[in-house]
Each structure stands twice: as structure tokens, then as C-alpha cells.
């Protein structure tokens, strides 16, 4: 009797915890355009994460350049949960090998922001120091509108 009462109590607690748990993230939660919260950054300015089908993702990174941002290109993102059973993937990695340098990016999706960490190693014997960076990105809600909107002839309604 005690064993059965404990089983019922444990089941009730587990069910209650499941009902009040926050919604799980999936790799699709990374999808979107993310802009650096630091508008004066000298590093990564924007991330564009797209679906590559199923739970696979691609990322396109843009870095600060003048007069327009530099496009690093597109590369796959691998997402991670906290353990083998965890489908709540809130972490990711991507790698950019530019020939002269290799940059490993880590992504941490937390609510309405992504923390991006970069580990850049120089491969060109330039004596530049390897470096680490960390930036925070928010999802962009801006819609791009063309500067010149097409006009159509208008006629009065009679």
C-alpha cells in the first residue's frame, strides 16, 4: 500500500512539473536574422540562421567592414542539448575556415537573445594573436522596404 501511494505521489509530482515547465526550444528557434546589441561593434554585426531541412541549420555571418558589412559566407550549424535525451537544443557550433584564419563559433540561445562566442586562430604565420570574442544578438523585427516603391496609375472610382 505504501509503495503504491509513493508511486502515485511521484507520478503526480512528475505530471505537475511537466505542466509548469517552460516550452522547449528546438533547432528551429535559432532561425531568423539576429543583430548585434552593440551597434558600435567592430566584430560580428549580424547572423542569419536558416533551416536546411529537418533539424539542420545553416548560418551566414556578417562582420564589420566599410562601407558595407563583410559576408563570411554560409556554413552548417550543429545544435546540442544538455544530454543524449535532451531535444531542447539551445546550444550550437559553427566553423569558418577562411584560409588565413579559423574561427569556431558557439551559440547559446536563451529566450530572446543569442550569445555568440568566437575563437579565432590565425593560420598564416602573420604573428597576429589568436583571440576570443563574445557578443549578444537580438532577433531583428525590421522589415526592409525598397527605397523606391513602384507606383501604379490611379483612376478615380466612379
Secondary structure, 3 states (H helix, E strand, C coil): CHHHHHHHHHHHHHHHHHHHCCCCCCHHHHCEEEEECCCCCCCEEEEEEEECCCCCEEEEEEECCCCCCEEEEEEEEEEECCCCCCCCCCEEEEEEECCCEEEEEEEEEECCEEEEEEEEEECCCCCCCCEEEEEEEEECCCCCCCCCCCCCCCCCCC
